[in-house]
Amino acid sequence: MAATATAPALTPPAWRPHHNPWAVALTVTLATFMEVLDTSIANVALPHMAGTLGASQEEATWVLTSYLVSSAIVLPISGWLSNRFGRKRFYMTCVAIFTACSLLCGFARSLPLLIFARILQGAGGGGLAPSEQAILADTFPVEKRGQAFAVYGMAVVVAPAIGPTLGGWITDNFNWHWIFFINIPVGLLSLYLSNRMVEDPPHLKARREAAKHSKVDFMGLGLVATGVGFLEFTLDKGQEKDWFGSPMIVTFASLAAITLIVFAIWEWNHNDPIVDLKLLKNRNFGTAVFLQLILGMVLFGSTVLIPQYLQVLLGYTAERAGMVLSPAGFVMMIMMAVAGRSLGKFDPRLMVALGYMVTAIGIFNLTRLDLYTSFSTVTIWRMTQVIGLPFVFIPISTLNYVGVPMSKTNQISSLSNFARNLGGSAGTALLTTYIARSSQVHQATLAANVVPNSVPYRLYINRMADYLHSHGMPAATASQVAIGRAYQDMLRQATMLSYKNAFFILSIVIFCLVPLPFVMRLPTKNAKVDPEAMGGH
């Protein structure tokens, strides 16, 4: 990564943007905030959409699935698209598509039209994060990338923190159409600022000119789009369709496996691949991709499990569950700034290891949740659980680029974001399935230990029947209802145990990753030039 005195002709001059780098960082962060906020708000508003569009809850989930599948298809190819058409042009096109389709989503009056608009919106949203991270990597020198990614990370974590609360407020006081309309002014402002602030560095312009004369790998493009689409559909709908008990899921999973294997072989041997899989041979990047995959599982998995637990077992509304998560988002925002400033002062590998250790302890602490945990307690536990995540996200995002040529920053960003999103989808699917299956096992175990004539059981039934009878219910009916209540309590306890086990397993998985960051190489002190000659490309 350092310039050498023996080959000055091969060393490109250090490029600097014409505008203040922090202005560029805030500009690209604006679109990130808009996209992540929209995704988290849409989750809350789903029941309202189903009601007004005359759709079932299962049909309405296609509003989420269509976006995820479309976004997942664009993610791995966004690096190639940036090189082919220019990163600034591709990025602004993604912002324009996302904004225009938000307007289309808001005007949708039928479920098919809304799903179609969400597919197009996902195509725009999928290209935002990789482009933004590549822009930050090129705009800032190595020693300041940590702080730049901290600013970017704040938007990533604050948006989903306030999204559920804001989404609940909008749908309660207005209607769900406004969750899409609020993207319009933000998108227009982002387009204006991006046009003024963002620029392509010289190496990227040269790459674009070279790409104009190369043939498009249509085979690779078709394979990755089809394979990722099949995979995302399998992960999203697997639990709902009983996984491999469903012929449809078996078919889609088989097609995904076959298509992606053929894609990997094809791309590995292609001279100008859509996705440069050979980058995974780089020790830092290969390790970082795996860590990003697990980070996605933790971040998305815990963010899904905690609201589910609160709503299913503790009876919270979606808005109140969102209020539990919101303070944790602001804690992460503060810790992002701390992690960004600490990056140049400490070994980033040590920061990642400590981040994983703190996260593992925080998730393990969630195994203490029960059916009577207070709002304040679970809020504090969630806040402590996320303290370590910025110390994972920022160093990994920085170490991604060590030993990789500048011309590959677009590919690095698209692959790492794809890994994190794939981890989120896989983690959510696996955890949801585990909880459903584990609940059945715990239910059978608890039921086997219920002795109808035991003293504790009879005392419980008698107390419950007396309580119901004192509130006006006939004695005979009260006894039957008391038995039903006992059964419901047993179901809740079985589900509670499955959640506790899921948190325990997640904490063990994270703890096992603590030594892995030390496989990665540290950037050299004079790495800020980051010439094209590095990485053997």
VOGU-3710 file (C-alpha; in Angstrom, 3 decimals, decimal comma):
1> maatatapal> 0,000/0,000/0,000  3,019/2,311/0,114  4,597/4,207/-2,783  8,076/2,987/-3,631  11,067/5,054/-4,701  12,094/2,434/-7,259  8,927/2,664/-9,335  7,682/6,259/-9,277  6,044/5,952/-12,668  3,740/3,219/-11,432
11> tppawrphhn> 2,616/5,124/-8,353  -0,528/7,170/-8,967  -0,724/10,521/-7,221  -2,903/10,674/-4,156  -6,324/11,856/-5,256  -8,369/14,236/-3,134  -11,973/15,339/-3,759  -12,623/18,981/-4,633  -15,172/19,334/-1,820  -14,757/18,842/1,899
21> pwavaltvtl> -14,697/15,047/2,536  -17,041/15,420/5,506  -19,583/17,183/3,301  -19,370/14,201/0,929  -19,809/11,803/3,863  -22,931/13,613/5,093  -24,321/13,706/1,548  -24,106/9,959/0,968  -25,249/9,252/4,532  -28,496/11,096/3,806
31> atfmevldts> -29,618/8,502/1,232  -28,596/5,672/3,571  -30,747/7,098/6,318  -33,711/7,389/3,944  -33,431/3,805/2,689  -32,917/2,126/6,076  -35,651/4,233/7,697  -38,126/3,294/4,956  -37,393/-0,420/5,406  -37,946/-0,354/9,177
41> ianvalphma> -41,110/1,741/8,893  -42,592/-0,607/6,267  -42,306/-3,525/8,703  -44,518/-1,735/11,241  -47,100/-0,577/8,692  -47,629/-4,022/7,129  -50,924/-4,835/8,961  -52,335/-1,442/7,943  -51,418/-2,097/4,300  -53,104/-5,507/4,401
51> gtlgasqeea> -56,292/-3,993/5,849  -56,669/-1,132/3,366  -55,696/-3,205/0,311  -58,000/-6,105/1,180  -55,129/-8,583/1,429  -54,327/-11,306/3,927  -51,347/-10,961/6,243  -49,466/-13,619/4,255  -50,148/-11,823/0,956  -49,053/-8,522/2,462
61> twvltsylvs> -45,640/-9,938/3,413  -44,815/-9,860/-0,301  -44,460/-6,104/0,182  -41,361/-6,886/2,265  -40,208/-9,984/0,374  -40,312/-8,327/-3,050  -38,098/-5,492/-1,810  -35,605/-7,848/-0,146  -35,284/-10,106/-3,191  -34,845/-7,191/-5,585
71> saivlpisgw> -32,329/-5,490/-3,302  -30,383/-8,731/-2,799  -30,054/-9,233/-6,574  -28,589/-5,756/-7,121  -26,177/-5,866/-4,160  -23,530/-8,264/-5,547  -23,526/-6,690/-9,032  -23,487/-3,052/-7,907  -19,671/-2,981/-8,010  -19,656/-4,053/-11,648
81> lsnrfgrkrf> -22,419/-1,570/-12,512  -20,427/1,236/-10,877  -17,353/0,357/-12,928  -19,369/0,038/-16,109  -21,448/3,219/-15,947  -19,538/5,353/-13,463  -20,067/5,270/-9,725  -21,567/8,741/-9,397  -23,991/8,110/-12,266  -24,968/4,699/-10,885
91> ymtcvaifta> -25,372/6,066/-7,352  -27,567/8,983/-8,439  -29,619/6,629/-10,612  -30,239/4,420/-7,557  -31,327/7,443/-5,485  -33,621/8,616/-8,305  -35,172/5,142/-8,722  -35,718/4,761/-4,976  -37,295/8,228/-4,704  -39,535/7,886/-7,770
101> csllcgfars> -40,711/4,424/-6,725  -41,434/5,714/-3,205  -43,897/8,087/-4,850  -45,344/5,180/-6,835  -45,655/3,089/-3,641  -47,487/5,931/-1,908  -50,022/6,212/-4,725  -50,571/2,439/-4,997  -54,209/1,430/-4,481  -53,819/-2,304/-5,052
111> lpllifaril> -51,465/-4,952/-3,729  -50,044/-5,999/-7,153  -49,162/-2,384/-7,965  -47,557/-1,885/-4,550  -45,488/-5,069/-4,937  -44,374/-3,997/-8,433  -43,334/-0,595/-7,097  -41,458/-2,231/-4,213  -39,524/-4,449/-6,642  -38,339/-1,355/-8,507
121> qgagggglap> -37,685/0,455/-5,231  -35,549/-2,464/-4,026  -33,473/-2,303/-7,217  -32,646/1,301/-6,371  -32,146/0,686/-2,654  -29,845/-2,290/-3,231  -27,243/-0,182/-4,991  -27,055/2,584/-2,389  -25,003/1,071/0,458  -22,183/-0,444/-1,679
131> seqailadtf> -21,783/2,770/-3,674  -21,764/4,907/-0,532  -19,130/2,818/1,235  -16,933/2,786/-1,886  -17,288/6,580/-2,135  -16,210/6,953/1,503  -13,267/4,579/1,006  -11,986/6,643/-1,931  -12,772/10,050/-0,431  -10,933/9,568/2,876
141> pvekrgqafa> -7,328/8,495/3,501  -6,850/5,255/5,429  -6,236/6,958/8,767  -9,579/8,798/8,605  -11,751/6,051/7,147  -12,778/4,844/10,598  -14,317/8,220/11,457  -15,999/8,384/8,033  -17,542/4,945/8,463  -18,630/6,012/11,960
151> vygmavvvap> -20,688/8,848/10,461  -22,135/6,428/7,914  -22,789/3,833/10,622  -24,748/6,343/12,705  -27,362/6,566/9,961  -27,482/2,775/9,630  -28,240/2,259/13,329  -30,310/5,369/14,144  -32,771/4,880/11,283  -34,029/1,430/12,400
161> aigptlggwi> -34,061/2,673/15,996  -36,541/5,470/15,313  -38,264/3,723/12,390  -40,764/1,561/14,313  -41,812/4,436/16,579  -42,089/6,902/13,687  -43,884/4,317/11,536  -46,404/3,611/14,285  -47,048/7,329/14,768  -47,520/7,987/11,027
171> tdnfnwhwif> -49,865/5,051/10,465  -51,882/5,881/13,589  -52,253/9,596/12,850  -52,256/9,663/9,041  -52,120/6,512/6,874  -49,494/4,103/5,562  -49,146/5,975/2,244  -47,190/8,699/4,046  -44,406/6,309/5,049  -43,391/6,409/1,373
181> finipvglls> -44,201/10,062/0,687  -41,730/11,252/3,344  -38,919/9,858/1,159  -39,600/12,360/-1,635  -38,060/15,548/-0,148  -35,129/13,570/1,315  -34,476/11,889/-2,035  -34,608/15,180/-3,970  -32,210/16,829/-1,509  -29,884/13,831/-1,773
191> lylsnrmved> -29,888/14,061/-5,580  -29,073/17,783/-5,499  -26,233/17,392/-3,005  -24,843/14,272/-4,709  -24,695/16,103/-8,024  -22,730/18,916/-6,374  -20,510/16,966/-3,962  -19,834/13,444/-5,269  -17,230/12,811/-7,963  -15,492/9,831/-9,488
201> pphlkarrea> -11,735/9,561/-8,824  -9,391/9,325/-11,856  -8,776/5,585/-11,462  -12,519/4,958/-11,641  -12,915/7,131/-14,745  -10,142/5,154/-16,410  -11,830/1,925/-15,359  -15,116/3,118/-16,867  -13,444/3,983/-20,175  -11,825/0,553/-20,303
211> akhskvdfmg> -15,138/-1,128/-19,451  -16,822/0,524/-22,442  -14,729/-1,599/-24,800  -15,139/-4,886/-22,917  -17,889/-7,404/-23,483  -20,668/-7,667/-20,924  -20,731/-10,959/-19,035  -24,424/-11,606/-19,641  -24,072/-15,212/-18,496  -22,698/-14,169/-15,107
221> lglvatgvgf> -25,257/-11,390/-14,808  -28,136/-13,780/-15,419  -26,761/-16,453/-13,100  -26,196/-14,139/-10,118  -29,572/-12,437/-10,506  -31,411/-15,764/-10,734  -29,403/-17,563/-8,037  -29,589/-14,763/-5,461  -33,295/-14,282/-6,164  -33,992/-17,980/-5,561
231> leftldkgqe> -31,847/-17,964/-2,408  -33,496/-14,879/-0,918  -36,973/-16,293/-1,615  -36,000/-19,578/0,059  -34,709/-17,837/3,199  -37,639/-15,447/3,439  -40,445/-17,951/2,862  -38,864/-21,132/4,258  -40,344/-21,058/7,765  -43,727/-19,933/6,491
241> kdwfgspmiv> -43,873/-22,871/4,031  -42,399/-25,470/6,448  -39,020/-25,476/4,715  -38,230/-28,749/2,972  -41,659/-30,097/3,757  -42,820/-27,807/0,957  -42,142/-28,866/-2,664  -41,935/-25,193/-3,628  -39,133/-24,475/-1,120  -37,274/-27,644/-2,158
251> tfaslaaitl> -37,471/-26,517/-5,787  -36,291/-22,962/-5,100  -33,492/-24,115/-2,760  -32,248/-26,644/-5,334  -32,336/-24,063/-8,121  -30,499/-21,567/-5,912  -27,747/-24,071/-5,058  -27,247/-25,234/-8,648  -27,351/-21,729/-10,112  -24,926/-20,228/-7,575
261> ivfaiwewnh> -22,436/-23,105/-7,951  -22,453/-22,673/-11,739  -22,140/-18,912/-11,236  -19,107/-19,300/-8,927  -17,318/-21,587/-11,427  -18,147/-19,304/-14,350  -17,040/-16,095/-12,612  -13,839/-17,619/-11,231  -12,653/-18,378/-14,783  -13,949/-15,205/-16,450
271> ndpivdlkll> -11,514/-12,440/-17,456  -13,876/-9,581/-16,553  -16,363/-11,029/-14,043  -19,532/-9,377/-12,804  -18,511/-10,352/-9,249  -14,759/-10,758/-8,681  -14,766/-13,815/-6,421  -10,957/-14,016/-6,529  -10,908/-11,085/-4,101  -11,872/-13,616/-1,447
281> knrnfgtavf> -8,324/-14,996/-1,690  -7,169/-11,796/0,005  -6,774/-12,778/3,659  -8,240/-9,567/5,026  -11,182/-9,411/2,699  -12,033/-13,117/2,923  -12,023/-12,919/6,726  -13,956/-9,639/6,681  -16,682/-11,121/4,472  -17,166/-13,975/6,928
291> lqlilgmvlf> -17,250/-11,554/9,868  -19,740/-9,341/8,003  -21,913/-12,413/7,444  -21,988/-13,137/11,181  -22,436/-9,445/12,005  -25,546/-9,462/9,816  -26,890/-12,497/11,676  -26,378/-10,790/15,044  -27,599/-7,339/14,071  -30,687/-8,415/12,122
301> gstvlipqyl> -31,396/-11,506/14,223  -31,440/-9,734/17,584  -33,341/-6,778/16,132  -36,070/-9,189/14,986  -36,126/-11,459/18,064  -36,459/-8,778/20,754  -39,559/-7,031/19,291  -41,098/-10,448/18,619  -40,530/-11,470/22,229  -42,043/-8,241/23,535
311> qvllgytaer> -45,123/-8,403/21,303  -45,803/-12,148/21,473  -45,050/-12,813/25,135  -45,328/-9,477/26,926  -48,200/-8,051/24,892  -46,419/-4,895/23,691  -47,750/-2,936/20,720  -45,448/-2,459/17,736  -44,897/1,172/18,700  -44,043/0,331/22,321
321> agmvlspagf> -41,681/-2,430/21,182  -40,020/0,120/18,945  -39,567/2,394/21,961  -37,543/-0,380/23,619  -35,158/-0,464/20,639  -34,851/3,301/20,115  -32,506/4,114/23,059  -30,162/1,349/21,895  -29,915/3,066/18,516  -28,744/6,277/20,130
331> vmmimmavag> -26,253/4,331/22,271  -24,848/2,825/19,075  -24,650/6,293/17,531  -22,501/7,514/20,429  -20,349/4,383/20,372  -19,902/4,731/16,596  -18,229/8,080/17,227  -16,072/6,571/19,988  -15,067/3,613/17,812  -14,290/5,891/14,864
341> rslgkfdprl> -11,960/8,068/16,930  -10,327/5,046/18,578  -9,485/3,274/15,329  -6,163/4,995/14,708  -5,052/4,600/18,322  -5,565/0,876/18,879  -5,085/-2,351/16,960  -8,318/-2,654/14,921  -8,194/-6,440/15,259  -8,217/-6,089/19,037
351> mvalgymvta> -11,183/-3,707/18,754  -13,125/-6,286/16,730  -12,281/-9,066/19,194  -13,358/-6,959/22,177  -16,464/-5,873/20,275  -17,473/-9,484/19,709  -16,760/-10,354/23,348  -18,900/-7,488/24,676  -21,664/-8,364/22,195  -21,590/-12,021/23,238
361> igifnltrld> -21,933/-11,025/26,906  -24,773/-8,631/26,058  -26,685/-11,286/24,119  -26,082/-13,868/26,845  -27,590/-11,401/29,331  -30,829/-11,540/27,314  -31,279/-15,142/28,466  -32,462/-13,580/31,744  -35,655/-12,333/30,072  -38,844/-13,761/31,533
371> lytsfstvti> -42,595/-13,154/31,340  -42,449/-10,352/33,907  -39,403/-8,340/32,754  -40,166/-4,618/33,000  -40,000/-2,111/30,130  -37,042/-0,277/31,685  -35,092/-3,475/32,320  -35,371/-4,858/28,794  -34,544/-1,391/27,392  -31,322/-1,248/29,441
381> wrmtqviglp> -30,389/-4,818/28,487  -30,859/-3,986/24,819  -28,685/-0,891/25,236  -25,863/-2,924/26,796  -26,204/-5,580/24,096  -25,348/-3,157/21,264  -22,419/-1,329/22,913  -19,826/-3,587/21,264  -21,275/-3,662/17,731  -19,669/-0,372/16,521
391> fvfipistln> -16,272/-1,768/17,526  -16,993/-4,620/15,111  -18,592/-2,708/12,235  -16,101/0,146/11,823  -12,769/-1,767/12,017  -14,066/-4,495/9,699  -15,290/-1,883/7,202  -11,791/-0,346/7,269  -9,753/-3,593/7,169  -11,852/-4,661/4,158
401> yvgvpmsktn> -9,673/-2,541/1,881  -6,197/-3,505/3,151  -4,085/-4,912/0,319  -6,815/-4,366/-2,276  -6,254/-2,113/-5,352  -8,217/1,120/-5,632  -10,003/-0,108/-8,755  -11,616/-2,866/-6,659  -13,244/-0,653/-3,995  -16,632/-0,941/-5,710
411> qisslsnfar> -16,389/-4,744/-5,729  -15,245/-4,808/-2,092  -18,187/-2,685/-0,972  -20,790/-4,658/-2,903  -19,540/-8,062/-1,708  -19,223/-7,028/1,958  -22,713/-5,486/1,979  -24,110/-8,550/0,260  -22,503/-10,764/2,924  -24,016/-8,711/5,746
421> nlggsagtal> -27,495/-8,704/4,179  -27,291/-12,412/3,383  -26,266/-13,043/6,991  -29,259/-11,026/8,152  -31,661/-13,021/5,992  -30,113/-16,368/6,932  -29,896/-15,491/10,631  -33,501/-14,335/10,801  -34,719/-17,444/8,960  -32,685/-19,859/11,086
431> lttyiarssq> -33,600/-18,208/14,396  -37,298/-18,009/13,523  -37,305/-21,695/12,567  -35,404/-22,685/15,701  -37,864/-20,846/17,948  -40,870/-22,434/16,252  -39,434/-25,965/16,493  -37,917/-25,493/19,960  -41,235/-24,184/21,325  -42,900/-27,447/20,353
441> vhqatlaanv> -40,200/-29,462/22,135  -40,478/-27,364/25,299  -44,258/-27,570/25,164  -44,146/-31,372/25,060  -41,621/-31,449/27,917  -43,654/-29,104/30,115  -46,895/-30,950/29,356  -45,294/-34,248/30,357  -44,481/-32,789/33,769  -47,994/-31,486/34,478
451> vpnsvpyrly> -49,738/-33,793/36,949  -53,455/-32,859/37,006  -53,944/-34,089/40,588  -50,783/-32,533/42,023  -51,167/-30,009/44,824  -49,476/-27,070/42,990  -51,600/-27,638/39,889  -54,854/-27,848/41,862  -53,924/-24,712/43,852  -53,260/-22,810/40,624
461> inrmadylhs> -56,589/-23,916/39,065  -58,532/-23,160/42,247  -57,014/-19,692/42,640  -57,681/-18,836/39,006  -61,260/-20,181/39,180  -61,933/-18,221/42,374  -60,613/-15,054/40,765  -62,804/-15,483/37,663  -65,825/-16,385/39,772  -65,346/-13,257/41,915
471> hgmpaatasq> -65,532/-11,210/38,729  -68,942/-12,572/37,750  -68,148/-15,782/35,857  -70,252/-18,891/36,746  -68,318/-21,412/38,892  -68,492/-24,266/36,331  -67,341/-22,007/33,512  -64,626/-20,479/35,694  -63,072/-23,916/36,300  -62,943/-24,684/32,582
481> vaigrayqdm> -61,509/-21,263/31,747  -58,903/-21,703/34,513  -57,702/-24,921/32,876  -57,486/-23,077/29,544  -55,472/-20,299/31,200  -53,072/-22,877/32,625  -52,558/-24,287/29,139  -51,948/-20,800/27,706  -49,392/-20,076/30,436  -47,618/-23,310/29,579
491> lrqatmlsyk> -47,451/-22,276/25,901  -46,015/-18,887/26,851  -43,405/-20,524/29,055  -42,435/-22,934/26,269  -42,018/-20,023/23,845  -40,063/-18,058/26,449  -37,634/-20,956/26,906  -37,105/-21,217/23,147  -36,214/-17,506/22,940  -33,815/-17,843/25,867
501> naffilsivi> -32,131/-20,808/24,173  -31,880/-18,857/20,905  -30,118/-15,984/22,683  -27,786/-18,479/24,377  -26,819/-20,140/21,077  -26,295/-16,747/19,440  -24,005/-15,639/22,268  -21,895/-18,822/21,977  -21,522/-18,367/18,211  -20,374/-14,766/18,688
511> fclvplpfvm> -17,940/-15,705/21,454  -16,302/-18,301/19,192  -15,451/-15,506/16,720  -13,346/-13,531/19,217  -9,921/-14,846/18,012  -10,761/-14,734/14,284  -9,951/-11,019/13,627  -6,277/-11,683/14,373  -6,076/-13,629/11,105  -6,289/-10,270/9,304
521> rlptknakvd> -3,281/-8,096/8,418  -2,867/-4,564/9,717  -2,633/-1,682/7,216  0,863/-0,238/6,851  1,520/3,220/8,272  1,896/4,805/4,840  -1,136/2,982/3,403  -2,996/6,130/2,499  -1,722/6,148/-1,098  -3,255/2,714/-1,681
531> peamggh> -1,915/2,370/-5,241  -3,356/0,257/-7,997  -0,337/-1,965/-7,930  -1,280/-3,574/-4,651  -3,047/-6,896/-4,400  -1,486/-8,451/-7,458  -4,132/-7,085/-9,852
//
